[in-house]
Amino acid sequence: MNLQRLYKHLLESGRVECTESRSKPKGLSVKTVRNINQMISSALNCAVEQRLIPRNPTKGCVLPKLERKEMKILLPENPMSLN
């Protein structure tokens, strides 16, 4: 099982084809792939603790970087309406 290839595949073409997703990019978001890695890692950590496998293969994976977007602050149209 090559987790690095799995993550790359999910980023490039991991989205399930359905009518709602035809206009969206084919791959999953970086955040979703990182969440998937977290779930797999947790399961494999349990397997290591139960001595089913010698080590957790997710430890060596390079995950895609999260892109931090600057927050946009919405201002009220009428500042006096807050009172």
Order of alpha helices (4+ residues) and beta strands (2+ residues): alpha-alpha
